[in-house]
Amino acid sequence: MFELIQHITFIRNAVLGPLILMRNGHLPAGVRRLEQFAEMEMAELRDTIPLHSYESCYRALKATIKLYQRLRQASDGWIRKEEAERNSIAYLETVYSTIHK
């Protein structure tokens, strides 16, 4: 469980934080003070913080996906791997449904 939470934290720090900063006109560094520059995204970002349960990690991953997809829409020139995205989300759903039985 701890490794899963670490991975979610990594995604928040290495992907979501920099994207939020860039969307708000800042360099994609210094995510420690993200709340100063991204007031509008803070509620969504809070939803990506998991507690120590599979249910919470699942919800945090779903919130991470949703926020990433929204932030990605505003970015020009990105190559979207839609099939990989669909397969990854389907895999998450399969794993969650297996654990959640």
Protein Blocks (a to p, Z undefined) as FASTA:
>chain_A
ZZmmmmmmmmmmmmmmmmmmmmnopacehkllmmmmmmmlmmmmmmmpccddfklmmmmm
mmmmmmmmmmmmmpghiacdfklmmmmmmmmmmmmmmmmZZ
